[in-house]
Amino acid sequence: MHTGKKYEKKGSIIRANRHIGSHIALIFWSFLVIFPLWVMIINSFKDRLSIYENPYWLPKKWNFLNYASILHDGDFLNYFKNSFVVVISSLLLVLLIGALAGYAFANWRGRISHALFLFMIAGMMLPIKIASIRLLEMVRAFGLLNTVFSLIPIYIAMGIPIAVFVLTEFIREIPAELTEAGVMDGAGRFCIFRMIIIPLIRPALATVGIYNLVPFWNDLWFPLIFITDEKSKTLLLGVTRLFGQYQTDWSKVLAVLTLSAIPVMIMYLAMSKQFIAGLTAGAVKG
């Protein structure tokens, strides 16, 4: 009996040590992530000279003129509006198309559906940038050059493969009894999709949304190719111009980068609960 208690105590100590190690690793990783954000934010509130005195600590005197200058002198709000319209429209369409395609693939079993599914997810392995010249020709042919609408089809094509892959697997894990109950109640396929499927795959939708949010928001390649008109530039493309304008004034540069990072952080925090639930559900389902 004493031997059993001894082994039980030893096992609890081993588990505690494992938890300590994981906590240390998480703390170290959190420091690596938070430290650059800390440096960026606090230095954005300093003037041009005081930033060199102690770049890792709070400013002695808070300077808000950097943000006022950027918002007043630059075209930051227009850049933000363009990026917001493009990213939100692209995300909504990716989620809608991915959910519909996932619902179809989950219920349509056969060689043709399997081949189409593999064709869709093959886009995860092929970078879309290799077709930039052809895409530029297509955008010019459709008359979308120098407009923000030229980016939406590109981002949809970028996001659909991962959306179809994730959402199809989640929908396949939904018990068939739920959809059968809807059919017995006289509900059609679209009614089942809207009333049963969508509420159950919200964590997966959040996972797909956050996964695509960062590359859509931070994309510089396609705006640089498709857009030269100042009124249609996206946020990151506009930030590069502001960066060149304020390249000697690092406090203004960091203020621009802080403003450009805020929307991504807010959207991530808004969807983080569903995102974590989606990751946990996926881990449990294996």
C-alpha positions in Angstrom: 0.0 0.0 0.0 2.8 2.4 0.9 4.5 1.4 -2.4 1.4 2.4 -4.4 1.3 5.8 -2.7 5.0 6.2 -3.4 4.5 5.6 -7.1 1.4 7.8 -7.2 3.4 10.7 -5.6 6.3 10.1 -8.0 3.9 10.2 -10.9 2.3 13.5 -9.7 5.8 15.0 -9.4 6.7 14.0 -13.0 3.4 15.5 -14.3 4.1 18.7 -12.3 7.6 18.9 -13.8 6.1 18.5 -17.3 3.7 21.3 -16.6 6.5 23.5 -15.4 8.4 22.9 -18.6 5.5 23.7 -20.8 4.7 26.9 -18.9 8.3 28.0 -19.2 8.2 27.3 -23.0 4.9 29.3 -23.3 6.3 32.2 -21.3 9.4 32.3 -23.4 7.3 32.2 -26.6 5.0 34.9 -25.3 8.0 37.1 -24.6 9.3 36.6 -28.1 5.9 37.7 -29.5 5.0 40.5 -27.2 8.5 42.2 -27.0 8.5 43.5 -30.6 5.0 44.8 -30.2 6.0 46.5 -26.9 9.0 48.2 -28.6 6.9 49.3 -31.6 4.0 50.8 -29.5 6.0 52.6 -26.9 8.4 54.1 -29.4 5.6 55.4 -31.5 4.7 57.8 -28.6 8.3 59.3 -28.5 9.7 62.1 -30.5 12.4 61.6 -33.1 15.4 62.1 -30.8 14.2 60.5 -27.5 13.6 57.2 -29.3 17.4 56.6 -29.2 17.8 57.2 -25.5 16.0 54.1 -24.2 14.0 52.3 -26.9 12.9 49.5 -24.6 11.1 51.6 -21.9 8.2 54.0 -21.6 8.7 57.5 -22.8 9.4 60.3 -20.4 6.9 62.5 -22.2 4.1 61.0 -24.3 4.0 62.4 -27.8 0.7 62.0 -29.7 1.7 64.3 -32.6 3.0 61.3 -34.5 -0.5 59.9 -34.9 -2.1 63.2 -35.5 0.5 64.0 -38.3 -0.1 60.6 -40.0 -3.9 60.9 -39.9 -3.9 64.5 -41.0 -1.0 64.7 -43.5 -1.2 61.2 -45.0 -4.1 59.3 -46.7 -4.1 56.6 -44.0 -7.9 56.5 -43.6 -8.5 55.9 -47.3 -5.9 53.1 -47.3 -7.6 51.6 -44.2 -11.0 51.7 -45.9 -9.7 50.0 -49.0 -8.0 47.2 -47.1 -11.1 46.7 -44.9 -13.5 46.4 -47.8 -11.2 44.0 -49.7 -10.4 41.8 -46.7 -13.9 41.6 -45.2 -15.5 40.9 -48.6 -12.9 38.3 -49.5 -13.2 36.6 -46.1 -17.0 36.4 -46.3 -17.0 35.0 -49.8 -14.3 32.5 -48.9 -16.3 31.3 -45.9 -19.6 31.1 -47.8 -18.1 29.3 -50.8 -16.0 27.0 -48.6 -18.9 26.1 -46.4 -21.1 25.3 -49.4 -18.4 23.3 -51.1 -17.6 21.5 -47.8 -21.3 20.6 -47.3 -21.4 19.2 -50.9 -18.2 17.2 -50.6 -19.3 15.8 -47.1 -22.6 14.5 -48.6 -21.5 13.5 -52.1 -19.4 10.4 -51.9 -17.8 8.9 -55.0 -14.8 8.9 -57.3 -15.8 12.1 -59.0 -16.3 14.0 -55.7 -13.0 12.6 -54.4 -11.1 13.8 -57.5 -12.7 17.2 -57.3 -11.9 17.4 -53.6 -8.2 16.6 -54.3 -8.2 19.2 -57.1 -9.5 21.9 -54.7 -7.1 21.2 -52.0 -4.2 21.0 -54.5 -4.2 24.8 -54.3 -2.7 24.6 -50.8 0.5 23.3 -52.4 0.7 25.6 -55.4 1.6 29.3 -54.6 -0.7 31.6 -56.5 2.2 34.1 -57.1 3.6 31.9 -59.8 0.7 32.9 -62.0 1.1 36.6 -61.4 1.7 37.5 -65.1 -1.4 35.6 -66.2 -3.5 37.1 -63.4 -2.4 40.6 -64.4 -3.5 39.9 -68.0 -6.9 38.6 -66.7 -7.4 41.6 -64.4 -6.6 44.0 -67.3 -9.0 42.0 -69.6 -11.9 42.4 -67.1 -11.2 46.1 -66.6 -10.4 45.8 -62.9 -6.9 47.2 -63.0 -6.2 50.0 -60.5 -9.3 49.1 -58.5 -9.6 47.4 -55.1 -12.0 44.9 -56.7 -9.2 43.3 -58.6 -7.9 41.9 -55.4 -11.1 40.2 -54.2 -11.1 37.3 -56.8 -7.4 36.7 -56.1 -7.9 36.4 -52.3 -10.9 34.2 -52.8 -8.7 31.8 -54.9 -6.1 31.9 -52.2 -8.4 31.1 -49.3 -10.8 28.5 -50.8 -8.4 25.5 -50.7 -7.8 25.6 -47.0 -11.5 26.5 -46.4 -12.7 23.5 -48.3 -10.2 21.2 -46.6 -11.0 22.3 -43.0 -14.8 22.7 -43.4 -15.3 19.5 -45.3 -13.7 17.5 -42.5 -15.7 19.3 -39.8 -19.0 18.7 -41.6 -18.2 15.0 -42.1 -17.9 14.7 -38.3 -21.4 16.1 -37.7 -23.7 13.1 -36.8 -25.9 12.0 -39.6 -28.9 11.8 -37.2 -29.1 15.6 -37.0 -29.5 16.1 -40.8 -31.8 13.1 -41.0 -34.0 14.6 -38.3 -34.2 17.8 -40.4 -35.2 15.8 -43.5 -37.9 14.0 -41.5 -39.2 17.4 -40.5 -39.5 18.5 -44.1 -36.5 20.7 -44.3 -34.7 21.1 -47.6 -30.9 20.9 -48.1 -30.4 24.7 -47.9 -32.6 24.9 -44.8 -30.5 22.2 -43.1 -27.3 23.9 -44.2 -28.5 27.2 -42.7 -30.2 26.0 -39.5 -28.1 23.0 -38.6 -24.7 23.0 -40.3 -23.7 26.6 -40.0 -24.2 26.9 -36.2 -22.2 23.7 -35.7 -19.2 24.7 -37.8 -18.8 28.2 -36.3 -15.5 27.3 -34.7 -14.2 25.9 -38.0 -15.4 29.1 -39.8 -13.5 31.2 -37.2 -10.4 29.0 -37.8 -10.5 29.5 -41.5 -11.2 33.2 -41.1 -8.2 33.9 -38.9 -6.0 31.6 -41.0 -6.8 33.8 -44.1 -7.0 37.1 -42.3 -3.3 37.8 -41.9 -2.2 36.9 -45.4 -5.0 38.9 -46.9 -4.4 42.0 -44.7 -0.6 41.9 -45.1 -0.5 41.1 -48.8 1.8 43.5 -50.7 2.5 41.5 -53.8 -0.8 41.8 -55.7 -1.6 45.4 -54.7 1.8 46.3 -55.9 1.2 44.7 -59.3 -2.5 45.6 -59.8 -2.8 49.1 -58.2 -0.9 52.3 -59.0 -3.8 54.7 -58.4 -3.3 56.5 -55.1 -7.0 56.3 -54.2 -7.2 52.6 -54.6 -4.1 51.6 -52.7 -4.4 49.2 -49.7 -3.1 49.8 -46.3 0.2 48.0 -46.5 0.9 49.5 -49.9 0.2 52.9 -48.6 2.3 52.2 -45.5 5.3 51.6 -47.8 4.9 55.1 -49.2 4.6 56.6 -45.7 7.6 54.6 -44.7 9.6 56.2 -47.4 8.2 59.6 -46.5 9.2 59.2 -42.8 12.2 57.0 -43.1 14.4 59.2 -40.9 11.7 59.7 -38.3 11.4 56.3 -36.8 8.7 57.4 -34.3 6.3 58.2 -37.2 7.2 55.0 -38.9 6.4 53.0 -35.8 3.1 54.9 -35.4 2.1 53.9 -38.9 3.0 50.3 -38.2 1.1 50.4 -35.0 -2.1 51.7 -36.7 -1.8 49.1 -39.4 -1.5 46.3 -36.9 -4.4 47.3 -34.7 -7.2 46.0 -37.0 -5.6 42.6 -37.3 -5.3 42.3 -33.5 -8.9 43.4 -32.9 -10.3 41.0 -35.4 -8.2 38.2 -34.0 -9.3 38.9 -30.4 -12.9 39.0 -31.6 -12.7 35.6 -33.2 -10.1 34.0 -30.9 -12.7 32.1 -28.7 -14.2 30.4 -31.7 -10.7 29.9 -33.2 -9.5 28.0 -30.1 -12.7 26.0 -30.0 -12.1 25.0 -33.6 -8.5 23.9 -32.9 -9.6 21.9 -29.9 -12.5 20.2 -31.8 -10.1 19.3 -34.6 -7.6 17.8 -32.1 -10.3 15.7 -30.4 -11.7 14.4 -33.7 -8.2 13.5 -34.8 
